[in-house]
Amino acid sequence: MKQNGDSAFPEITYVRGASGELVPVLRGTRLQVQTIVFAAQKWGFSPNQIATEYDLSEAQVNDVFAFYAAHSQEIDASIATEQIIEAVNV
């Protein structure tokens, strides 16, 4: 994983998360890619609903989904890890 992100997805960059590892975020926000993916997968939000909920454009949401399509294993692993951490801390 490159710190500057994947050049095929200029709207996505990486920042260091609370755990110290690099996480992909929507450029210009601190909104993690996995948050948007989770909203679509677990809550069934449409791209329009996500855009409204997080004050984004639908184009930004679609950029995240395109990035996810290319990096789904990385994002899915991150979501799974976060769910395990949350379950342990409940």
Buried (B, 14 or more C-beta within 10 A) or exposed (E): EEEEBBEEBEBBBBEEBEEEEBBBBBBEBEBBBBBBBBBBEEEEBEBEBBBEEBEBEEEBBBBBBBBBEEBEEBBBEBBEEBEEEEEEEE
